[in-house]
């Protein structure tokens, strides 16, 4: 008998209670759960040792609840023998989450008990019933969500407001359930339309509003996203649009449902702008999307970043992204700026940004020297002489030498043309798999994740469908983790380009010669990159550089190496190193 008492006294029960809304909290749902569960633990489980963990106002759709996490941490240390809940859906409405928790409880030897369903998992029947009930609990949750969605769509179809953030420029009269125009804010809306029709720039409009001391209703400054939301919304024409965004994926406002699923109620409320003006502004927005110019079904980059996709960070090995310099130089020239993604995100990389004004002159003059050196190469030319010809020019004054391996490969190439003796260049044919298509897929995925991050931020800050800070932080972490993985793989590929990227040595030199001759640069002592960029189509220059090179490693404003498409790599040593 004493052993039985010891066993009963050793029972330590963790009691978990939860309600998902403040309404339930106010209705004393938590106190009721606490009272009944403590009595259940004391009189039915015969346990005197118990502790209550409660999460008020948290949903059970996931396990990101503070007291739940705290409780599980203590269960893992062996502090409790039982976990007691009011109902199964109090602890989880997600089958996968519960299954993972339950498997962990089994391994720890902890018994799960649900009061209302009247079972515990110390028996086989209780365990089976638990799994069956959980399946139906999740089914009920999904059916409830579908019913709620149907009701909301039906309400919207009747012109009834389903709640959410009231659009800027309007006020919601709860008593009469109608929208009225806020005169002060509506004037700002009209000013936004006027400015955009004049400037065709979201950023310019935002700066103009902020310069006047105008602020959004939240008190924050205007930015291109908040301006865009107002310009794109048909609400300002008096049209109520519902079921437009697909929020089930929790990605962003850019996930738009098929048009036949939209609910549109015309003349739902007073208009601030007329429909024709709104349509005209939307057309302007489509044509002036940042960085793109549309022409029929095709498009071209407005700002061509010549070295985009070719640069690797010499400090951390990461990719370098491109943007335009905010300051326009003399003659309307606006150089591109390239910076390491890790440096931009403050992840410990110390690499400085580098500009076209540094990269362009170095690269084009080096390629010009490469062609000229080939034309003057003779049987008596030495590797030292070849190096001097390659490093001729003011922009190479800090370069001490080219590392021997790459220099000798080029020397062997030139010499074979003179003597007829063939040489062997480094090959990537032994690398397994094709990284060309994988790289394209990864770059596409990288752009998708970056857009998703941007849209997630917009959703959190400006969406009519409110998003909690907690959900925002969690989903942002998922996306940033994805981005890091993509960047890591792209870096691996950039260091091991396969032969799919390679061209023959003759084709490499022919392409470079063709470009330089046609640009009348072969006879020039110095190639003026900036002037060439202003006089030529930047896409032609980009295509040329991409056709003969595959990668540039850049560190603190200096080009550390150039990888050519034929497999030759030229690494540079600078003075002071």
KAURHU-V823125 format. One record per residue. SS is DSSP state (alpha for helix, beta for strand, coil for the rest). PHI is phi in whole degrees, -180 to 180 (999 if undefined). OMEGA is omega in degrees with one decimal (NA if undefined). Layout:
ss = {SS | SS}
phi = {PHI | PHI}
omega = {OMEGA | OMEGA}
//
This chain:
ss = {coil | alpha | alpha | alpha | alpha | alpha | alpha | alpha | alpha | coil | coil | beta | beta | beta | beta | beta | beta | beta | beta | coil | coil | alpha | alpha | alpha | alpha | alpha | coil | coil | alpha | alpha | alpha | alpha | alpha | alpha | alpha | alpha | alpha | alpha | alpha | alpha | alpha | alpha | alpha | coil | coil | coil | coil | coil | beta | beta | beta | beta | beta | beta | beta | beta | coil | coil | coil | coil | coil | coil | coil | coil | coil | alpha | alpha | alpha | alpha | alpha | alpha | alpha | alpha | alpha | alpha | alpha | coil | coil | coil | coil | coil | beta | beta | beta | beta | coil | coil | alpha | alpha | alpha | alpha | coil | coil | coil | alpha | alpha | alpha | alpha | alpha | alpha | alpha | alpha | alpha | alpha | alpha | alpha | alpha | alpha | coil | coil | beta | beta | beta | beta | coil | coil | coil | coil | beta | beta | coil | coil | coil | alpha | alpha | alpha | alpha | alpha | alpha | alpha | alpha | alpha | alpha | alpha | alpha | alpha | alpha | alpha | alpha | alpha | alpha | alpha | alpha | alpha | alpha | alpha | alpha | alpha | alpha | alpha | alpha | alpha | alpha | alpha | alpha | alpha | alpha | coil | coil | coil | coil | coil | coil | coil | coil | coil | coil | coil | coil | beta | beta | beta | beta | coil | coil | coil | coil | beta | beta | beta | beta | coil | alpha | alpha | alpha | alpha | alpha | alpha | alpha | alpha | alpha | alpha | alpha | alpha | alpha | alpha | alpha | alpha | alpha | coil | coil | alpha | alpha | alpha | alpha | alpha | alpha | alpha | alpha | alpha | alpha | coil | coil | coil | coil | coil | coil | coil | coil | coil | coil | coil | coil | alpha | alpha | alpha | alpha | alpha | alpha | alpha | alpha | alpha | coil | alpha | alpha | alpha | alpha | coil | coil | beta | beta | beta | coil | coil | beta | coil | alpha | alpha | alpha | coil | coil | coil | coil | coil | coil | beta | coil | coil | alpha | alpha | alpha | coil | beta | beta | beta | coil | coil | coil | coil | coil | coil | coil | coil | coil | alpha | alpha | alpha | alpha | alpha | alpha | alpha | alpha | alpha | alpha | alpha | alpha | alpha | coil | coil | coil | coil | beta | beta | beta | beta | coil | coil | beta | beta | beta | beta | coil | coil | coil | coil | coil | coil | coil | coil | coil | beta | beta | beta | coil | coil | coil | coil | coil | beta | beta | beta | beta | beta | beta | coil | coil | coil | coil | coil | alpha | alpha | alpha | coil | coil | coil | beta | beta | beta | beta | beta | alpha | alpha | alpha | alpha | coil | coil | coil | coil | coil | coil | coil | coil | coil | beta | beta | alpha | alpha | alpha | alpha | alpha | alpha | alpha | alpha | alpha | alpha | alpha | alpha | alpha | alpha | alpha | alpha | alpha | alpha | alpha | alpha | coil | coil | coil | coil | coil | coil | coil | alpha | alpha | alpha | alpha | alpha | alpha | alpha | alpha | coil | coil | coil | alpha | alpha | alpha | coil | coil | beta | beta | beta | beta | coil | alpha | alpha | alpha | alpha | alpha | alpha | alpha | alpha | alpha | alpha | alpha | alpha | alpha | alpha | alpha | alpha | coil | coil | coil | coil | coil | coil | coil | coil | coil | coil | coil | coil | coil | coil | coil | alpha | alpha | alpha | alpha | alpha | alpha | alpha | alpha | alpha | alpha | alpha | alpha | alpha | alpha | alpha | alpha | alpha | alpha | alpha | alpha | alpha | alpha | alpha | alpha | alpha | alpha | alpha | alpha | coil | coil | coil | coil | coil | coil | alpha | alpha | alpha | alpha | alpha | alpha | alpha | alpha | alpha | alpha | alpha | alpha | alpha | alpha | alpha | alpha | alpha | alpha | alpha | alpha | alpha | alpha | alpha | alpha | alpha | alpha | alpha | coil | coil | coil | alpha | alpha | alpha | coil | coil | coil | alpha | alpha | alpha | alpha | alpha | alpha | alpha | alpha | alpha | alpha | alpha | alpha | alpha | alpha | coil | coil | coil | coil | coil | coil | coil | coil | coil | coil | alpha | alpha | alpha | alpha | alpha | alpha | alpha | coil | coil | alpha | alpha | alpha | alpha | alpha | alpha | alpha | alpha | alpha | alpha | alpha | beta | beta | beta | beta | beta | beta | beta | coil | coil | beta | beta | beta | beta | beta | beta | beta | coil | coil | coil | coil | beta | beta | beta | beta | beta | beta | coil | coil | coil}
phi = {999 | -66 | -66 | -64 | -64 | -62 | -66 | -67 | -68 | -82 | -71 | -123 | -108 | -96 | -101 | -114 | -127 | -155 | -132 | -95 | -132 | -67 | -62 | -67 | -62 | -65 | -81 | 64 | -65 | -66 | -58 | -63 | -60 | -61 | -61 | -70 | -74 | -66 | -66 | -63 | -66 | -76 | -101 | -98 | -93 | 55 | -116 | -95 | -101 | -151 | -142 | -99 | -118 | -133 | -123 | -97 | 83 | -112 | -82 | -96 | -69 | -146 | -101 | -83 | -129 | -58 | -73 | -62 | -63 | -63 | -63 | -63 | -63 | -76 | -62 | -66 | -87 | 86 | -77 | -130 | -104 | -134 | -121 | -115 | -130 | -69 | -140 | -59 | -75 | -71 | -101 | -165 | -115 | -115 | -60 | -68 | -62 | -67 | -59 | -66 | -65 | -65 | -62 | -66 | -62 | -62 | -64 | -85 | 75 | -100 | -88 | -100 | -130 | -115 | -66 | -67 | -80 | 56 | -151 | -135 | -89 | -77 | -116 | -65 | -65 | -62 | -66 | -65 | -61 | -59 | -67 | -65 | -64 | -64 | -61 | -72 | -65 | -69 | -61 | -63 | -62 | -68 | -67 | -63 | -62 | -66 | -65 | -62 | -61 | -63 | -63 | -64 | -67 | -64 | -62 | -63 | -63 | -88 | 86 | -86 | -76 | -94 | 87 | 110 | -73 | -70 | -58 | -58 | 103 | -130 | -128 | -106 | -91 | -64 | -66 | -96 | 54 | -137 | -95 | -126 | -82 | -86 | -59 | -65 | -70 | -64 | -66 | -68 | -59 | -64 | -66 | -62 | -63 | -60 | -65 | -69 | -63 | -87 | -95 | 60 | -143 | -64 | -64 | -63 | -62 | -61 | -64 | -64 | -65 | -66 | -65 | -85 | 82 | -78 | -130 | -68 | -58 | -74 | 94 | -85 | -71 | -75 | -141 | -55 | -67 | -67 | -67 | -62 | -59 | -68 | -69 | -86 | -78 | -74 | -57 | -75 | -97 | 94 | -101 | -93 | -113 | -133 | 62 | -91 | -96 | -89 | -89 | -64 | -82 | 57 | -88 | -175 | -70 | -79 | -82 | -99 | -75 | -58 | -60 | -72 | -98 | -70 | -114 | -120 | -119 | -79 | 56 | -76 | -156 | -62 | -91 | -98 | -126 | -82 | -61 | -66 | -65 | -61 | -62 | -65 | -67 | -62 | -65 | -62 | -61 | -64 | -73 | -106 | -54 | -55 | 90 | -132 | -120 | -95 | -145 | 64 | -101 | -117 | -149 | -133 | -68 | -75 | -111 | -87 | -94 | -57 | -103 | -61 | 83 | -112 | -103 | -119 | -71 | -78 | -91 | -117 | 82 | -79 | -83 | -118 | -99 | -114 | -152 | -89 | -63 | -69 | -103 | -86 | -87 | -57 | 84 | 82 | -80 | -123 | -68 | -85 | -117 | -119 | -139 | -65 | -61 | -67 | -67 | -64 | -95 | 55 | -106 | 98 | -80 | -101 | -64 | -82 | -72 | -135 | -112 | -55 | -65 | -95 | -67 | -57 | -59 | -63 | -67 | -66 | -71 | -67 | -67 | -64 | -64 | -62 | -69 | -63 | -65 | -67 | -66 | -99 | -72 | -131 | -61 | -94 | -66 | -100 | -58 | -65 | -65 | -60 | -62 | -62 | -69 | -71 | -102 | -79 | 133 | -61 | -71 | -108 | -63 | -92 | -87 | -80 | -165 | -102 | -58 | -59 | -59 | -68 | -61 | -70 | -66 | -67 | -60 | -65 | -62 | -64 | -68 | -65 | -69 | -83 | -97 | 85 | -82 | -81 | -128 | -116 | -104 | -57 | -121 | -107 | -68 | -81 | -72 | -77 | 82 | -100 | -90 | -62 | -67 | -63 | -63 | -62 | -64 | -66 | -63 | -64 | -65 | -61 | -64 | -65 | -67 | -63 | -66 | -63 | -62 | -64 | -70 | -61 | -63 | -63 | -60 | -67 | -86 | -128 | -67 | -69 | -88 | -64 | -130 | -72 | -62 | -63 | -62 | -62 | -64 | -65 | -72 | -64 | -64 | -59 | -69 | -66 | -65 | -62 | -63 | -63 | -66 | -64 | -61 | -65 | -70 | -60 | -66 | -63 | -67 | -64 | -89 | -140 | -65 | -84 | -67 | -62 | -86 | -81 | -127 | -70 | -63 | -64 | -65 | -58 | -71 | -67 | -64 | -64 | -62 | -58 | -63 | -66 | -65 | -66 | -90 | 54 | -109 | -63 | -95 | -86 | -73 | -139 | -92 | -84 | -61 | -62 | -66 | -62 | -66 | -74 | -89 | -114 | -75 | -55 | -66 | -65 | -64 | -62 | -62 | -63 | -61 | -67 | -74 | -113 | -129 | -120 | -164 | -128 | -95 | -123 | -139 | 50 | 83 | -117 | -81 | -84 | -158 | -124 | -104 | -90 | -66 | -89 | 100 | -74 | -121 | -105 | -106 | -111 | -110 | -103 | -64 | 88 | -104}
omega = {-179.9 | 179.0 | 178.4 | 178.6 | 178.0 | -179.4 | 179.6 | -179.6 | -178.9 | 179.1 | 179.0 | -170.2 | 171.2 | -179.8 | -179.4 | 177.8 | -178.7 | 166.1 | -172.6 | -178.3 | 177.1 | 176.5 | 178.9 | 177.9 | -178.1 | 179.9 | 176.8 | 179.0 | 178.7 | 178.2 | 179.6 | 178.8 | -177.9 | -177.2 | -176.0 | -179.2 | 176.9 | 176.5 | 178.9 | -179.4 | -174.8 | -170.3 | -179.9 | 177.0 | 178.9 | -179.8 | 176.5 | -178.8 | 177.1 | 179.5 | -175.5 | 173.0 | -176.1 | 174.8 | -179.5 | 176.6 | 179.3 | 177.6 | 178.7 | -179.1 | 174.0 | -175.0 | -178.9 | 179.1 | -171.4 | -177.0 | 175.3 | 179.3 | 178.7 | -179.7 | -178.7 | 178.3 | -179.1 | 175.0 | -179.0 | 178.7 | 177.3 | -177.3 | -175.2 | 177.1 | -177.8 | 170.3 | -174.2 | 178.5 | 178.9 | 175.7 | -178.3 | -176.2 | 174.7 | -176.9 | 177.7 | 171.9 | -177.3 | -174.8 | -177.0 | 178.9 | -178.7 | 179.9 | 179.0 | 179.8 | -176.4 | 177.8 | 178.2 | 178.5 | 179.4 | 179.1 | -179.1 | -179.9 | -178.7 | -179.0 | 178.0 | -177.8 | 174.3 | -174.2 | -172.9 | 178.5 | 175.5 | 172.4 | 169.7 | -171.0 | 175.4 | 177.4 | 180.0 | 179.3 | 178.4 | 179.6 | 179.4 | 179.0 | -179.6 | -177.6 | 179.3 | -178.7 | -178.5 | 177.9 | -179.0 | 177.3 | 178.3 | 176.7 | 179.6 | 179.6 | -179.1 | 178.7 | 177.4 | 179.1 | 178.6 | 178.9 | 179.3 | 179.0 | -179.9 | 179.3 | -178.7 | 179.0 | 178.7 | 177.9 | -179.5 | 179.1 | 177.3 | 179.7 | -179.7 | -178.9 | -178.0 | 178.3 | -176.8 | -178.8 | 179.4 | -177.6 | 176.8 | -178.7 | -177.5 | 172.4 | -179.5 | 178.5 | -175.9 | -176.0 | -178.3 | 179.9 | 177.2 | 174.8 | 173.3 | -178.9 | 171.7 | -171.9 | -177.7 | -178.5 | 179.9 | 176.9 | 177.3 | 178.0 | 179.0 | 177.5 | 177.5 | 177.7 | -179.4 | -177.0 | -177.2 | 177.7 | -180.0 | -171.6 | -177.8 | -177.2 | 177.9 | -179.3 | 179.1 | 178.4 | -179.4 | 179.7 | -179.8 | 178.8 | -180.0 | 179.1 | 178.2 | -179.7 | 179.5 | 179.8 | 175.7 | -178.5 | 179.1 | -177.4 | -179.3 | 176.7 | 177.0 | 174.9 | -177.9 | -179.1 | -178.9 | 176.1 | -178.7 | -179.4 | 179.7 | -177.3 | -176.0 | -173.3 | 176.4 | -179.0 | -176.2 | 174.3 | -178.6 | -178.0 | 176.6 | -179.7 | -177.7 | -179.4 | -177.4 | -178.8 | 176.2 | -175.6 | -177.3 | -179.9 | -179.9 | -178.5 | -174.9 | 178.4 | -177.9 | 177.2 | -174.0 | 179.3 | 175.1 | -173.6 | -178.2 | 177.0 | -179.6 | 171.4 | -178.9 | 178.1 | -178.6 | -178.9 | -179.5 | -176.6 | -179.3 | -179.9 | 174.1 | 176.4 | 179.5 | -172.7 | -178.3 | 178.9 | 178.7 | 179.1 | 178.6 | 178.7 | 178.0 | 176.9 | 176.3 | 179.8 | 178.6 | -178.5 | -173.1 | 177.9 | -173.6 | 174.7 | -176.3 | 173.3 | -176.5 | 176.9 | -175.3 | 179.5 | -179.8 | 178.8 | 178.4 | 177.7 | 177.3 | 176.8 | -178.2 | 176.5 | -170.1 | -174.3 | 179.6 | 179.5 | -177.5 | -171.1 | 174.7 | 178.9 | -179.6 | -179.4 | -175.3 | -179.7 | -179.1 | 178.6 | 179.2 | -178.0 | -174.1 | 172.1 | 179.9 | 175.8 | -178.8 | -178.1 | 179.1 | -177.9 | -178.0 | 179.1 | 178.6 | -178.6 | 178.4 | -175.6 | 175.0 | 176.8 | -179.4 | -178.5 | 178.2 | -179.7 | 180.0 | 178.2 | 179.8 | -177.3 | 177.3 | 180.0 | 171.7 | 179.2 | -175.7 | -176.5 | 179.1 | 176.5 | 178.9 | -174.7 | 172.4 | -177.1 | 175.3 | -176.4 | -173.6 | -179.5 | -179.1 | -173.7 | -176.4 | 178.5 | 176.8 | 178.0 | 177.2 | 178.0 | 180.0 | 179.5 | -178.8 | 179.2 | 178.0 | -177.6 | -177.6 | -176.6 | 179.3 | -178.5 | -177.1 | -179.3 | -179.6 | 176.1 | 179.7 | 178.5 | 178.4 | 179.8 | 179.3 | 179.7 | -179.9 | -176.8 | 179.1 | 177.6 | -176.8 | -176.0 | 179.2 | -175.1 | -178.9 | 179.4 | -179.0 | -177.8 | 172.2 | -178.0 | -166.9 | -174.0 | -178.6 | 179.1 | -177.6 | 176.4 | 177.2 | 178.9 | 179.5 | 177.6 | -179.4 | -177.5 | 179.8 | 177.8 | -179.2 | -173.6 | -176.9 | 178.7 | -177.7 | 178.0 | 179.8 | 179.1 | 177.7 | -177.8 | 176.3 | -174.2 | -178.6 | 179.5 | -175.2 | 174.4 | 178.0 | -179.3 | -179.1 | -178.5 | 179.3 | 179.2 | 178.7 | 179.3 | -179.6 | 178.0 | 177.0 | 178.2 | 178.6 | 178.2 | 179.9 | -178.8 | 178.4 | 176.4 | 179.6 | 176.9 | 179.8 | -178.8 | 176.9 | 178.0 | 178.7 | 178.8 | -177.7 | -174.4 | -167.0 | -174.6 | 174.4 | 175.7 | -173.2 | 178.2 | -177.5 | 178.9 | -179.4 | 177.9 | 179.8 | -178.3 | -179.1 | -177.6 | 176.0 | 179.6 | 178.6 | -178.3 | -179.7 | 175.9 | 177.1 | -178.4 | 179.0 | 179.7 | 179.1 | 179.4 | -179.2 | -179.5 | 176.9 | 178.8 | 177.5 | -178.6 | -178.8 | 179.2 | -177.3 | 179.9 | -178.4 | -178.3 | 177.7 | -179.1 | -170.5 | 171.8 | -179.6 | -180.0 | 179.9 | -179.6 | 177.3 | -176.4 | 178.6 | 179.3 | -179.5 | 180.0 | -178.9 | -179.3 | -175.1 | 179.4 | -178.6 | 176.6 | 179.0 | -178.3 | -172.7 | -177.8 | -176.9 | 178.6 | -177.3 | 177.9 | 179.1 | -174.9 | -177.4 | 179.7 | 179.0 | -179.7 | -179.9 | -176.1 | -175.2 | 172.6 | -178.3 | 179.9 | 178.0 | 179.2 | 179.5 | -179.7 | 178.9 | -178.0 | 179.2 | -177.7 | -176.8 | 179.1 | 179.3 | -177.7 | 171.6 | 175.3 | -172.8 | 178.9 | 177.0 | 175.0 | -178.6 | 174.7 | -178.6 | -179.2 | 173.4 | 176.1 | -179.3 | -176.9 | 179.4 | 175.9 | 179.2 | 177.6 | 176.0 | 179.0 | -174.2 | 175.9 | -176.2 | 179.1 | -180.0 | -179.3 | NA}
//
